[in-house]
Amino acid sequence: MSNPPKRPGGAPRVQRYLAVPFAEKDAAKELGARWDPAKKKWYAPQGVDLAPFAQWLPPDDSPADAVRGDTQREPVLPPGFVAYDGETPPWE
């Protein structure tokens, strides 16, 4: 298991992962969001004002929910998502 990246002062970096749809990735990037290739998620780096990213913050996001290193959140599903259980197709 890898350790969270460290800042020069020795404290771990804190990142806020964002639920950015693919169609809005360029807008998030212009605001300063970064791409985490390992987790395949956009995040707001430490020290960046989160107000411009409010539309992409998960609804239950709070300072206690800051993501450190290997902590993961549940995936954000699109509105109207229907899980397929393998028996009855959701369109019936």
N, C-alpha and C positions, 0 to 999 in steps of 0.2 A: 504494500500500500504506500502511495506517495504522500509526502507531507505537503501542506499548503505552501505556496510561494512566500518567501520572507521579504520584508522591506529592509532597507539598510539598517534601521533601528532594531531589527530583530522581531518585530511584531508581524503576525500573519496578515496577508492582504485580505480585505473584506470586499466581496463583490456582490452586487444585487443582480441576480439573474432575472431576465425579462421574458415575457411571452410575446415575442415579436413575430407576426405573420410574415411569410416570405415576401409578400407584396409591399410590406412596409419597412423592409430591412435597410433600404437606402436612407429613409428618413431617420431611423434610429442611429445609423452610422454618422449622419451629419450632426446629430446632437451629441456625439461622443461615445456612443455605445461601441463595445468591442465584441468580437466573435471569439468564443472559446471552442477551438476545433476538437478538443478531447470530449467535451460534453455536447457539442453541436448546439450551443445556445448563445444568445446575445446576453451581454451583461453591462451594467453601469459600473465603471471602475470606482474604486475608493476615492473619495474627495470630490466627485462630480455631484452637482446638485441634482436630486432625483425628481424635482418638480416637472421638468420637461419630459420625463419618462413615465409620468403618472398613468397614461393610457395603457402602458405595457406591464405595469407592476401587477403581480397577482393580487386579487382582492383582499386576501388575508395578510398582506405584507406589512410588517412592522419592524422596527429596529432589532427586535429579538430574532427575527427571521433572516438575518443576514447570513449568507451562505459562505461557509469557510471550507476551503479545500474540497474534501470528498463528500460533503453532505449533499444529498439530492432531494428534490421535491417531487411531488406527484406531477405527472404530465398535465399540461393544460389542454383540454379537449375543446374543439370548436363547438359553437352553439348548434344544437340539433343532432349532436353525435349520438348514434345508436350502436351499442355493442352487439355484435353477432355472436350468439352462443353456439352456433354450429348446427342447430336443429331447425328452427323456424326462421326463414329469412326475414329481416326487419321490414322489408317492403310489402309483406303480405299482411 
